[in-house]
Amino acid sequence: AAGLSLVVAAGTVPALKSAAGVVEVWTLDVGQGDALLIRAPWGRAALVDGGGVSGGAASGYDIGEARVVPTLRRLGVRRLDLVVSTHPDAYHVQGLAAVVRERDVRCVVASHATSASLAYRRFVDAVAAQGLPLEHLEAGDVFVLGSGAVLRVLASGSPTEWAGGRLPGANDRSIGLLLEAHGRRVLLLGDMQDRGVQRLLAAVADLRAEGLIVPHHGARLGSLEALLQAVQPEVAFVSVGRANPYGHPAGETLRALAARGIRTLRTDRRGALYLAI
């Protein structure tokens, strides 16, 4: 794992030996939503978002029970040192309630943006039922996953980040994270749209990263060129549902990535995606 290596289709990837010091990033196949597993050596792991489906909370379909928890079980992930809800959108938060109930979770953090939706309430209730505090972050916070792997908080959704201006919607208040390991970086921006990305570009001097989880499932982003210029990624992952009603990923997003020679992989075409650092 001298650099970034790519393998696709979760079912074909064996668990790597933690003694090798490899940090794994899995973009789980949860349809239109996002769920990203980061596994560091010696069993330390973090889950960023838990997927979801439209109307799933009301219909009784639980993507956490159906997809996320079984995948964690198959990968041998019993304990999660950190669970992150980047923002309260159902496509990101719905599966987290089952994860909190059924895995050994040590810490749960969420964006300052909240929601009255059923999916978000169930997540909050599950956290409380486990006796865990629901913590909030500030830019500059750092989580150490071990063996040189750290998660840096670039954006927290806090109102203080938007002082002096109108508070944006929940998407732009997504938690932004930078994973660093072995001198390599992966950028995770949740569902940030133009205001969130523009604020991040102004606030963070160095966004360079070899890997990029494309924000908002590859939706049209007016500030995409500026983001790609700042990040200069080698590979990009798009977590997106098959035949989704939103037209994600947008054609112009894919063309912008292709024009820069960025290798782009999509969960709707490849299933779960895997990155080793």
Backbone as CSV, one residue per row, in Angstrom:
resi,resn,N_x,N_y,N_z,CA_x,CA_y,CA_z,C_x,C_y,C_z
1,ALA,0.836,-1.206,0.000,0.000,0.000,0.000,0.865,1.248,0.000
2,ALA,1.775,1.326,-0.932,2.652,2.487,-1.012,1.887,3.724,-1.451
3,GLY,0.792,3.526,-2.159,-0.011,4.655,-2.595,-1.471,4.315,-2.479
4,LEU,-2.267,4.860,-3.364,-3.683,4.541,-3.390,-3.881,3.372,-4.334
5,SER,-4.559,2.337,-3.864,-4.874,1.226,-4.749,-6.368,1.021,-4.741
6,LEU,-6.901,0.574,-5.862,-8.342,0.462,-6.027,-8.759,-0.967,-6.312
7,VAL,-9.793,-1.394,-5.622,-10.433,-2.665,-5.908,-11.925,-2.390,-5.854
8,VAL,-12.719,-3.050,-6.689,-14.160,-2.822,-6.666,-14.877,-4.116,-6.332
9,ALA,-16.127,-3.948,-5.906,-17.008,-5.047,-5.520,-16.600,-5.614,-4.171
10,ALA,-17.325,-5.185,-3.134,-16.951,-5.512,-1.763,-16.836,-7.008,-1.533
11,GLY,-17.699,-7.790,-2.181,-17.705,-9.216,-1.927,-16.436,-9.923,-2.354
12,THR,-15.598,-9.273,-3.167,-14.389,-9.923,-3.660,-13.141,-9.496,-2.908
13,VAL,-13.273,-8.587,-1.948,-12.098,-8.018,-1.299,-11.894,-8.643,0.063
14,PRO,-10.794,-9.359,0.277,-10.542,-9.925,1.598,-10.140,-8.842,2.575
15,ALA,-10.367,-9.087,3.860,-9.916,-8.150,4.878,-8.397,-8.093,4.856
16,LEU,-7.837,-6.891,4.893,-6.400,-6.739,4.895,-5.852,-6.965,6.301
17,LYS,-4.604,-7.417,6.394,-3.967,-7.641,7.678,-3.684,-6.305,8.351
18,SER,-4.221,-6.120,9.545,-4.010,-4.854,10.219,-2.541,-4.613,10.500
19,ALA,-1.789,-5.692,10.645,-0.369,-5.538,10.939,0.371,-4.863,9.786
20,ALA,-0.216,-4.892,8.586,0.433,-4.263,7.439,0.313,-2.752,7.482
21,GLY,-0.505,-2.228,8.400,-0.657,-0.791,8.541,-1.569,-0.161,7.514
22,VAL,-2.329,-0.956,6.774,-3.185,-0.431,5.716,-4.433,0.215,6.316
23,VAL,-4.798,1.380,5.777,-6.058,2.036,6.123,-7.018,1.824,4.961
24,GLU,-8.203,1.316,5.263,-9.192,0.992,4.230,-10.335,2.000,4.243
25,VAL,-10.780,2.377,3.070,-11.958,3.226,2.918,-12.937,2.488,2.017
26,TRP,-14.112,2.196,2.548,-15.160,1.515,1.793,-16.311,2.487,1.546
27,THR,-16.658,2.685,0.285,-17.885,3.399,-0.053,-18.947,2.324,-0.247
28,LEU,-19.801,2.145,0.757,-20.750,1.036,0.739,-21.839,1.265,-0.297
29,ASP,-22.382,0.175,-0.794,-23.454,0.238,-1.786,-24.785,0.354,-1.058
30,VAL,-25.242,1.600,-0.882,-26.520,1.843,-0.195,-27.467,2.624,-1.097
31,GLY,-27.367,2.408,-2.389,-28.259,3.099,-3.305,-27.923,4.578,-3.393
32,GLN,-28.947,5.427,-3.350,-28.753,6.856,-3.540,-27.996,7.518,-2.387
33,GLY,-27.961,6.886,-1.237,-27.358,7.506,-0.066,-25.848,7.354,0.006
34,ASP,-25.320,7.796,1.147,-23.895,7.686,1.441,-23.697,6.860,2.701
35,ALA,-22.690,6.010,2.706,-22.226,5.318,3.901,-20.779,4.934,3.647
36,LEU,-19.872,5.501,4.424,-18.445,5.289,4.196,-17.806,4.720,5.451
37,LEU,-17.157,3.590,5.292,-16.464,2.936,6.384,-14.967,3.182,6.253
38,ILE,-14.360,3.660,7.332,-12.912,3.831,7.387,-12.392,2.857,8.432
39,ARG,-11.505,1.972,8.021,-10.970,0.980,8.953,-9.457,1.119,9.022
40,ALA,-8.980,1.421,10.217,-7.555,1.583,10.466,-7.005,0.294,11.070
41,PRO,-5.702,0.183,11.176,-5.121,-1.018,11.783,-5.600,-1.250,13.210
42,TRP,-5.506,-2.526,13.596,-5.825,-2.971,14.947,-7.286,-2.757,15.316
43,GLY,-8.167,-2.848,14.316,-9.592,-2.894,14.586,-10.280,-1.578,14.805
44,ARG,-9.569,-0.456,14.736,-10.229,0.835,14.919,-10.954,1.213,13.627
45,ALA,-12.189,1.737,13.786,-13.010,2.001,12.603,-13.940,3.179,12.846
46,ALA,-14.309,3.845,11.752,-15.267,4.948,11.785,-16.255,4.756,10.648
47,LEU,-17.509,5.107,10.892,-18.543,5.074,9.860,-19.060,6.487,9.666
48,VAL,-19.011,6.965,8.423,-19.501,8.296,8.089,-20.783,8.131,7.286
49,ASP,-21.911,8.428,7.926,-23.254,8.292,7.368,-23.666,6.819,7.231
50,GLY,-24.978,6.626,7.054,-25.499,5.267,7.068,-26.482,4.931,5.975
51,GLY,-26.536,5.765,4.930,-27.433,5.465,3.818,-28.891,5.710,4.155
52,GLY,-29.730,5.542,3.150,-31.164,5.731,3.313,-31.863,5.643,1.980
53,VAL,-33.165,5.506,2.019,-33.963,5.479,0.798,-35.163,6.397,0.986
54,SER,-35.672,6.912,-0.094,-36.808,7.814,-0.029,-38.010,7.115,0.593
55,GLY,-38.553,7.699,1.647,-39.720,7.133,2.304,-39.449,5.902,3.133
56,GLY,-38.176,5.548,3.294,-37.842,4.311,3.986,-38.270,4.299,5.436
57,ALA,-38.093,5.413,6.145,-38.437,5.459,7.564,-39.926,5.218,7.779
58,ALA,-40.762,5.772,6.915,-42.213,5.618,7.060,-42.696,4.250,6.579
59,SER,-42.011,3.693,5.567,-42.467,2.425,4.992,-42.103,1.214,5.835
60,GLY,-41.128,1.387,6.726,-40.671,0.262,7.531,-39.418,-0.392,6.985
61,TYR,-39.004,-0.012,5.771,-37.756,-0.560,5.234,-36.592,0.118,5.932
62,ASP,-35.688,-0.660,6.469,-34.559,-0.137,7.228,-33.270,-0.510,6.512
63,ILE,-32.665,0.462,5.840,-31.457,0.157,5.080,-30.297,-0.196,6.000
64,GLY,-30.345,0.282,7.228,-29.320,-0.110,8.182,-29.365,-1.598,8.470
65,GLU,-30.593,-2.103,8.734,-30.772,-3.536,8.982,-30.528,-4.356,7.722
66,ALA,-30.959,-3.827,6.574,-30.901,-4.608,5.337,-29.529,-4.601,4.682
67,ARG,-28.799,-3.489,4.773,-27.552,-3.360,4.017,-26.328,-3.068,4.882
68,VAL,-26.450,-2.027,5.735,-25.242,-1.525,6.391,-24.733,-2.490,7.459
69,VAL,-25.599,-2.880,8.392,-25.157,-3.789,9.458,-24.671,-5.123,8.883
70,PRO,-25.385,-5.747,7.922,-24.855,-6.987,7.342,-23.483,-6.812,6.688
71,THR,-23.254,-5.663,6.047,-21.944,-5.429,5.442,-20.869,-5.297,6.510
72,LEU,-21.170,-4.562,7.574,-20.197,-4.450,8.668,-19.918,-5.818,9.274
73,ARG,-20.958,-6.620,9.421,-20.783,-7.965,9.981,-19.899,-8.800,9.064
74,ARG,-20.145,-8.724,7.757,-19.371,-9.503,6.790,-17.898,-9.084,6.787
75,LEU,-17.658,-7.805,7.048,-16.288,-7.298,7.071,-15.630,-7.478,8.439
76,GLY,-16.368,-8.020,9.380,-15.798,-8.275,10.694,-15.695,-7.043,11.572
77,VAL,-16.505,-6.021,11.286,-16.477,-4.783,12.071,-17.496,-4.896,13.202
78,ARG,-17.009,-5.160,14.399,-17.888,-5.268,15.564,-17.963,-3.959,16.331
79,ARG,-16.850,-3.232,16.340,-16.778,-1.987,17.092,-16.545,-0.808,16.162
80,LEU,-17.239,0.287,16.421,-17.021,1.528,15.700,-16.596,2.583,16.715
81,ASP,-15.363,3.048,16.580,-14.871,4.058,17.500,-15.536,5.408,17.270
82,LEU,-16.046,5.601,16.060,-16.670,6.874,15.710,-17.768,6.643,14.688
83,VAL,-18.937,7.237,14.915,-20.018,7.282,13.934,-20.334,8.755,13.684
84,VAL,-20.368,9.147,12.409,-20.587,10.542,12.031,-21.845,10.654,11.181
85,SER,-22.738,11.555,11.578,-23.856,11.956,10.726,-23.489,13.311,10.133
86,THR,-23.136,13.325,8.838,-22.649,14.577,8.248,-23.733,15.647,8.196
87,HIS,-24.993,15.236,8.031,-26.132,16.157,8.037,-27.396,15.297,8.086
88,PRO,-28.560,15.892,8.380,-29.738,15.070,8.693,-30.546,14.551,7.508
89,ASP,-30.070,14.696,6.291,-30.772,14.172,5.122,-31.012,12.664,5.294
90,ALA,-32.234,12.215,4.984,-32.581,10.802,5.173,-31.671,9.868,4.387
91,TYR,-31.171,10.303,3.232,-30.289,9.456,2.433,-28.949,9.193,3.128
92,HIS,-28.676,9.922,4.182,-27.415,9.774,4.905,-27.604,9.248,6.329
93,VAL,-28.728,9.583,6.956,-28.885,9.297,8.384,-29.745,8.075,8.680
94,GLN,-30.554,7.662,7.724,-31.577,6.646,8.008,-30.998,5.333,8.536
95,GLY,-29.883,4.889,7.984,-29.332,3.605,8.391,-28.544,3.628,9.683
96,LEU,-28.314,4.814,10.244,-27.447,4.903,11.417,-28.103,4.380,12.695
97,ALA,-29.436,4.436,12.800,-30.095,3.957,14.016,-29.786,2.477,14.244
98,ALA,-29.887,1.675,13.197,-29.604,0.244,13.325,-28.139,0.006,13.665
99,VAL,-27.256,0.801,13.086,-25.821,0.656,13.378,-25.551,0.919,14.852
100,VAL,-26.134,1.992,15.370,-25.922,2.337,16.780,-26.483,1.261,17.696
101,ARG,-27.607,0.672,17.301,-28.222,-0.376,18.125,-27.416,-1.666,18.103
102,GLU,-26.861,-2.021,16.950,-26.355,-3.376,16.762,-24.828,-3.514,16.717
103,ARG,-24.100,-2.416,16.711,-22.646,-2.470,16.793,-22.205,-1.810,18.114
104,ASP,-20.992,-2.098,18.504,-20.425,-1.496,19.707,-19.873,-0.125,19.321
105,VAL,-20.672,0.915,19.527,-20.323,2.271,19.106,-19.806,3.054,20.304
106,ARG,-18.670,3.712,20.124,-18.033,4.419,21.230,-18.325,5.923,21.229
107,CYS,-18.505,6.527,20.070,-18.699,7.973,19.988,-19.571,8.288,18.780
108,VAL,-20.551,9.171,18.955,-21.438,9.579,17.866,-21.410,11.098,17.761
109,VAL,-21.151,11.598,16.557,-21.141,13.043,16.335,-22.061,13.363,15.164
110,ALA,-22.571,14.594,15.169,-23.507,15.009,14.131,-23.286,16.470,13.801
111,SER,-23.697,16.849,12.608,-23.689,18.248,12.209,-24.565,19.058,13.163
112,HIS,-24.277,20.339,13.252,-25.130,21.234,14.038,-26.504,21.385,13.390
113,ALA,-26.611,21.096,12.097,-27.903,21.127,11.418,-28.748,19.942,11.879
114,THR,-30.014,20.183,12.187,-30.901,19.131,12.666,-32.142,19.054,11.774
115,SER,-33.030,18.127,12.103,-34.233,17.922,11.298,-35.335,17.343,12.176
116,ALA,-36.576,17.610,11.794,-37.718,17.014,12.476,-38.189,15.744,11.777
117,SER,-37.418,15.248,10.803,-37.837,14.073,10.032,-37.847,12.823,10.906
118,LEU,-38.642,11.847,10.500,-38.724,10.591,11.241,-37.368,9.888,11.265
119,ALA,-36.661,9.884,10.149,-35.357,9.207,10.085,-34.375,9.824,11.074
120,TYR,-34.350,11.147,11.152,-33.409,11.797,12.062,-33.821,11.571,13.517
121,ARG,-35.099,11.630,13.813,-35.562,11.395,15.184,-35.214,9.988,15.635
122,ARG,-35.351,9.013,14.756,-35.012,7.634,15.116,-33.525,7.488,15.393
123,PHE,-32.713,8.193,14.633,-31.269,8.183,14.874,-30.964,8.773,16.253
124,VAL,-31.517,9.928,16.541,-31.276,10.578,17.831,-31.765,9.698,18.977
125,ASP,-32.939,9.088,18.819,-33.491,8.217,19.865,-32.606,6.985,20.082
126,ALA,-32.065,6.419,18.996,-31.205,5.235,19.123,-29.925,5.574,19.876
127,VAL,-29.375,6.742,19.608,-28.170,7.178,20.314,-28.464,7.321,21.805
128,ALA,-29.593,7.967,22.132,-29.959,8.159,23.535,-30.216,6.827,24.231
129,ALA,-30.851,5.883,23.519,-31.168,4.577,24.115,-29.916,3.798,24.477
130,GLN,-28.809,4.069,23.790,-27.549,3.399,24.093,-26.753,4.139,25.167
131,GLY,-27.323,5.217,25.677,-26.637,5.974,26.718,-25.459,6.785,26.204
132,LEU,-25.482,7.110,24.923,-24.385,7.864,24.317,-24.781,9.328,24.148
133,PRO,-23.876,10.247,24.394,-24.171,11.637,24.059,-24.074,11.845,22.553
134,LEU,-24.914,12.705,22.009,-24.805,13.081,20.597,-23.958,14.348,20.560
135,GLU,-22.729,14.198,20.132,-21.775,15.296,20.210,-21.736,16.086,18.910
136,HIS,-21.320,17.338,19.035,-21.139,18.200,17.873,-19.669,18.582,17.766
137,LEU,-19.272,18.947,16.577,-17.871,19.195,16.268,-17.622,20.661,16.002
138,GLU,-16.357,21.003,15.964,-15.923,22.314,15.506,-14.781,22.097,14.525
139,ALA,-14.670,22.987,13.553,-13.550,22.906,12.614,-12.250,22.934,13.394
140,GLY,-11.346,22.046,13.028,-10.077,21.924,13.722,-10.003,20.720,14.640
141,ASP,-11.160,20.131,14.980,-11.146,18.915,15.787,-10.462,17.797,15.009
142,VAL,-9.811,16.897,15.737,-9.071,15.794,15.121,-9.394,14.502,15.848
143,PHE,-9.694,13.444,15.096,-9.885,12.108,15.644,-8.716,11.246,15.200
144,VAL,-8.050,10.630,16.159,-6.917,9.761,15.860,-7.420,8.319,15.777
145,LEU,-7.241,7.704,14.605,-7.666,6.321,14.410,-6.520,5.339,14.606
146,GLY,-5.291,5.852,14.750,-4.164,4.977,15.020,-3.278,4.750,13.819
147,SER,-2.028,4.383,14.085,-1.022,4.093,13.044,-0.922,5.213,12.019
148,GLY,-0.975,6.443,12.505,-0.812,7.585,11.618,-2.069,8.018,10.901
149,ALA,-3.200,7.342,11.129,-4.455,7.700,10.460,-5.249,8.659,11.339
150,VAL,-5.596,9.819,10.775,-6.390,10.801,11.512,-7.500,11.335,10.615
151,LEU,-8.591,11.738,11.265,-9.689,12.436,10.597,-9.698,13.871,11.093
152,ARG,-9.516,14.807,10.182,-9.538,16.221,10.536,-10.886,16.830,10.142
153,VAL,-11.466,17.593,11.043,-12.749,18.245,10.778,-12.478,19.591,10.107
154,LEU,-12.949,19.731,8.878,-12.772,20.973,8.130,-13.987,21.878,8.241
155,ALA,-15.153,21.288,8.424,-16.395,22.039,8.567,-17.319,21.244,9.473
156,SER,-18.061,21.934,10.331,-18.885,21.245,11.325,-20.374,21.541,11.202
157,GLY,-20.729,22.518,10.357,-22.131,22.939,10.290,-22.510,23.920,11.375
158,SER,-21.546,24.350,12.175,-21.820,25.268,13.276,-22.244,26.637,12.756
159,PRO,-23.220,27.275,13.422,-23.601,28.638,13.017,-22.435,29.622,13.062
160,THR,-21.436,29.365,13.914,-20.302,30.284,13.998,-19.504,30.315,12.698
161,GLU,-19.589,29.245,11.917,-18.888,29.230,10.631,-19.544,30.159,9.621
162,TRP,-20.778,30.559,9.919,-21.542,31.393,8.995,-21.870,32.743,9.614
163,ALA,-21.102,33.133,10.607,-21.350,34.397,11.293,-21.337,35.548,10.287
164,GLY,-22.329,36.430,10.416,-22.402,37.584,9.536,-23.137,37.339,8.245
165,GLY,-23.619,36.126,8.047,-24.358,35.820,6.815,-25.569,34.949,7.105
166,ARG,-26.405,34.774,6.101,-27.596,33.942,6.254,-27.180,32.483,6.398
167,LEU,-27.765,31.807,7.382,-27.438,30.398,7.608,-27.983,29.568,6.448
168,PRO,-27.146,28.750,5.818,-27.609,27.962,4.662,-28.394,26.736,5.087
169,GLY,-28.870,25.981,4.113,-29.587,24.746,4.385,-28.669,23.655,4.893
170,ALA,-29.280,22.525,5.259,-28.540,21.436,5.901,-27.440,20.873,4.998
171,ASN,-27.673,20.814,3.682,-26.643,20.252,2.801,-25.327,21.022,2.912
172,ASP,-25.413,22.345,2.856,-24.208,23.157,2.920,-23.594,23.174,4.312
173,ARG,-24.336,22.693,5.298,-23.796,22.595,6.659,-23.327,21.168,6.959
174,SER,-23.077,20.398,5.923,-22.526,19.055,6.098,-21.166,19.123,6.787
175,ILE,-20.895,18.131,7.614,-19.559,17.991,8.181,-18.590,17.642,7.051
176,GLY,-17.492,18.376,6.982,-16.443,18.090,6.010,-15.254,17.470,6.714
177,LEU,-14.747,16.358,6.202,-13.674,15.613,6.846,-12.520,15.379,5.879
178,LEU,-11.323,15.362,6.429,-10.131,15.018,5.661,-9.440,13.854,6.358
179,LEU,-9.409,12.716,5.683,-8.702,11.552,6.198,-7.251,11.623,5.749
180,GLU,-6.330,11.491,6.701,-4.908,11.487,6.393,-4.286,10.210,6.913
181,ALA,-3.505,9.553,6.073,-2.812,8.325,6.479,-1.649,8.078,5.535
182,HIS,-0.489,7.779,6.091,0.699,7.438,5.307,1.023,8.504,4.257
183,GLY,0.788,9.769,4.611,1.102,10.849,3.694,0.105,11.027,2.569
184,ARG,-1.002,10.297,2.625,-2.054,10.403,1.610,-3.332,10.942,2.244
185,ARG,-4.218,11.489,1.418,-5.415,12.125,1.948,-6.640,11.776,1.111
186,VAL,-7.797,11.727,1.796,-9.089,11.532,1.142,-10.046,12.572,1.717
187,LEU,-10.760,13.280,0.843,-11.652,14.356,1.245,-13.103,13.903,1.168
188,LEU,-13.856,14.136,2.249,-15.265,13.749,2.347,-16.080,14.989,2.688
189,LEU,-17.048,15.335,1.839,-17.767,16.601,2.000,-19.277,16.435,2.131
190,GLY,-19.751,15.228,2.387,-21.189,15.041,2.556,-21.966,15.514,1.341
191,ASP,-22.995,16.329,1.576,-23.827,16.848,0.485,-23.587,18.330,0.246
192,MET,-22.382,18.821,0.521,-22.110,20.243,0.312,-22.469,20.662,-1.104
193,GLN,-23.097,21.819,-1.173,-23.386,22.432,-2.456,-22.521,23.687,-2.582
194,ASP,-22.926,24.643,-3.413,-22.029,25.750,-3.727,-21.634,26.588,-2.518
195,ARG,-22.579,26.936,-1.653,-22.220,27.805,-0.526,-21.241,27.095,0.414
196,GLY,-21.500,25.820,0.682,-20.612,25.075,1.564,-19.226,24.914,0.978
197,VAL,-19.162,24.584,-0.310,-17.863,24.403,-0.966,-17.107,25.729,-1.038
198,GLN,-17.801,26.803,-1.385,-17.136,28.099,-1.480,-16.601,28.554,-0.127
199,ARG,-17.361,28.325,0.943,-16.882,28.692,2.281,-15.653,27.876,2.642
200,LEU,-15.672,26.571,2.281,-14.538,25.704,2.577,-13.295,26.157,1.816
201,LEU,-13.458,26.499,0.552,-12.335,26.960,-0.249,-11.719,28.229,0.341
202,ALA,-12.557,29.084,0.905,-12.062,30.323,1.504,-11.417,30.091,2.861
203,ALA,-11.889,29.056,3.585,-11.461,28.847,4.968,-10.248,27.942,5.106
204,VAL,-10.042,27.027,4.159,-8.983,26.014,4.291,-7.939,26.236,3.202
205,ALA,-6.709,26.462,3.627,-5.653,26.808,2.673,-5.230,25.628,1.816
206,ASP,-5.220,24.439,2.397,-4.696,23.271,1.675,-5.739,22.156,1.671
207,LEU,-6.399,21.979,0.549,-7.405,20.924,0.395,-6.899,19.780,-0.481
208,ARG,-5.634,19.764,-0.807,-5.131,18.732,-1.705,-5.373,17.338,-1.117
209,ALA,-5.858,16.444,-1.968,-6.131,15.075,-1.537,-6.085,14.165,-2.758
210,GLU,-5.503,12.988,-2.573,-5.442,12.029,-3.675,-6.806,11.426,-3.983
211,GLY,-7.667,11.323,-2.964,-8.996,10.755,-3.155,-10.080,11.757,-2.812
212,LEU,-11.167,11.747,-3.568,-12.303,12.640,-3.332,-13.593,11.838,-3.371
213,ILE,-14.379,11.925,-2.300,-15.756,11.424,-2.347,-16.583,12.574,-2.896
214,VAL,-17.050,12.454,-4.121,-17.708,13.572,-4.808,-18.934,14.003,-4.013
215,PRO,-19.028,15.293,-3.659,-20.149,15.726,-2.816,-21.499,15.613,-3.511
216,HIS,-22.521,15.380,-2.686,-23.926,15.378,-3.112,-24.168,14.443,-4.290
217,HIS,-23.547,13.260,-4.240,-23.818,12.192,-5.210,-23.540,12.602,-6.649
218,GLY,-22.627,13.554,-6.816,-22.282,13.991,-8.167,-23.244,14.982,-8.765
219,ALA,-24.052,15.641,-7.933,-24.990,16.649,-8.435,-24.242,17.810,-9.072
220,ARG,-24.944,18.579,-9.883,-24.349,19.761,-10.505,-23.823,20.689,-9.414
221,LEU,-22.598,21.186,-9.601,-21.962,22.040,-8.610,-21.239,23.162,-9.338
222,GLY,-21.734,24.374,-9.164,-21.147,25.507,-9.866,-19.697,25.741,-9.516
223,SER,-19.305,25.383,-8.299,-17.934,25.599,-7.845,-17.070,24.344,-8.009
224,LEU,-17.506,23.394,-8.837,-16.759,22.144,-8.986,-15.357,22.374,-9.530
225,GLU,-15.220,23.211,-10.549,-13.895,23.435,-11.122,-12.936,23.993,-10.082
226,ALA,-13.417,24.929,-9.272,-12.569,25.496,-8.222,-12.202,24.430,-7.195
227,LEU,-13.162,23.551,-6.870,-12.897,22.478,-5.908,-11.851,21.512,-6.460
228,LEU,-12.019,21.104,-7.705,-11.068,20.165,-8.298,-9.679,20.780,-8.423
229,GLN,-9.612,22.066,-8.715,-8.320,22.744,-8.798,-7.628,22.748,-7.439
230,ALA,-8.410,22.932,-6.368,-7.834,22.960,-5.025,-7.443,21.564,-4.548
231,VAL,-8.256,20.563,-4.869,-8.038,19.207,-4.358,-7.039,18.433,-5.222
232,GLN,-7.180,18.538,-6.540,-6.329,17.808,-7.490,-6.320,16.297,-7.200
233,PRO,-7.500,15.692,-7.159,-7.551,14.265,-6.828,-7.095,13.377,-7.978
234,GLU,-6.626,12.202,-7.603,-6.297,11.173,-8.590,-7.507,10.296,-8.874
235,VAL,-8.303,10.022,-7.823,-9.470,9.157,-7.960,-10.665,9.824,-7.293
236,ALA,-11.852,9.552,-7.812,-13.085,10.106,-7.258,-14.132,9.007,-7.183
237,PHE,-14.831,8.955,-6.065,-15.916,7.993,-5.872,-17.243,8.739,-5.836
238,VAL,-18.237,8.179,-6.511,-19.587,8.746,-6.497,-20.523,7.708,-5.911
239,SER,-21.142,8.038,-4.776,-22.134,7.154,-4.164,-23.503,7.591,-4.656
240,VAL,-24.150,6.738,-5.438,-25.360,7.160,-6.133,-26.242,5.953,-6.426
241,GLY,-27.560,6.174,-6.454,-28.498,5.091,-6.703,-28.729,4.835,-8.172
242,ARG,-29.054,3.607,-8.490,-29.355,3.243,-9.868,-30.677,3.874,-10.295
243,ALA,-30.698,4.467,-11.464,-31.917,5.072,-12.014,-32.593,5.987,-10.989
244,ASN,-31.790,6.812,-10.313,-32.349,7.711,-9.306,-33.116,8.852,-9.980
245,PRO,-34.105,9.438,-9.301,-34.952,10.458,-9.928,-34.307,11.833,-10.026
246,TYR,-33.084,11.995,-9.533,-32.453,13.310,-9.485,-31.483,13.550,-10.643
247,GLY,-31.243,12.519,-11.439,-30.284,12.668,-12.524,-28.851,12.687,-12.059
248,HIS,-28.597,12.123,-10.881,-27.225,12.053,-10.368,-26.515,10.811,-10.915
249,PRO,-25.242,10.900,-11.219,-24.427,12.117,-11.224,-24.685,12.955,-12.474
250,ALA,-24.559,14.259,-12.334,-24.807,15.158,-13.465,-23.755,14.954,-14.544
251,GLY,-24.188,15.071,-15.793,-23.264,14.897,-16.908,-22.097,15.861,-16.840
252,GLU,-22.358,17.111,-16.428,-21.264,18.086,-16.398,-20.250,17.762,-15.297
253,THR,-20.728,17.135,-14.233,-19.804,16.700,-13.174,-18.879,15.624,-13.711
254,LEU,-19.440,14.643,-14.398,-18.638,13.564,-14.958,-17.662,14.087,-16.013
255,ARG,-18.117,15.047,-16.815,-17.231,15.602,-17.852,-16.071,16.382,-17.219
256,ALA,-16.355,17.100,-16.139,-15.294,17.859,-15.470,-14.246,16.929,-14.875
257,LEU,-14.688,15.822,-14.304,-13.752,14.842,-13.751,-12.934,14.198,-14.864
258,ALA,-13.609,13.833,-15.944,-12.911,13.193,-17.063,-11.902,14.130,-17.709
259,ALA,-12.246,15.411,-17.809,-11.363,16.371,-18.460,-10.040,16.514,-17.720
260,ARG,-10.050,16.247,-16.433,-8.831,16.329,-15.629,-8.138,14.967,-15.494
261,GLY,-8.675,13.962,-16.151,-8.059,12.641,-16.080,-8.232,11.964,-14.734
262,ILE,-9.270,12.325,-14.003,-9.517,11.747,-12.679,-10.291,10.449,-12.848
263,ARG,-9.740,9.367,-12.356,-10.440,8.095,-12.444,-11.679,8.153,-11.553
264,THR,-12.836,7.898,-12.132,-14.107,8.053,-11.407,-14.838,6.726,-11.353
265,LEU,-15.206,6.298,-10.156,-15.932,5.056,-9.943,-17.242,5.355,-9.238
266,ARG,-18.303,4.606,-9.619,-19.658,4.867,-9.124,-20.253,3.612,-8.510
267,THR,-20.937,3.780,-7.388,-21.550,2.613,-6.751,-22.706,2.059,-7.568
268,ASP,-23.373,2.896,-8.376,-24.495,2.374,-9.161,-24.025,1.446,-10.270
269,ARG,-22.752,1.518,-10.623,-22.210,0.663,-11.673,-21.293,-0.436,-11.154
270,ARG,-20.640,-0.176,-10.037,-19.636,-1.105,-9.528,-20.019,-1.770,-8.207
271,GLY,-21.059,-1.273,-7.564,-21.345,-1.745,-6.219,-20.409,-1.065,-5.237
272,ALA,-20.141,-1.716,-4.106,-19.278,-1.127,-3.093,-17.881,-0.874,-3.657
273,LEU,-17.288,0.248,-3.256,-15.977,0.639,-3.756,-14.975,0.639,-2.613
274,TYR,-13.732,0.339,-2.927,-12.726,0.101,-1.908,-11.448,0.855,-2.246
275,LEU,-10.882,1.489,-1.229,-9.653,2.242,-1.390,-8.703,1.848,-0.274
276,ALA,-7.480,1.500,-0.608,-6.469,1.155,0.390,-5.386,2.211,0.382
277,ILE,-5.013,2.675,1.561,-3.986,3.697,1.678,-2.797,3.104,2.436
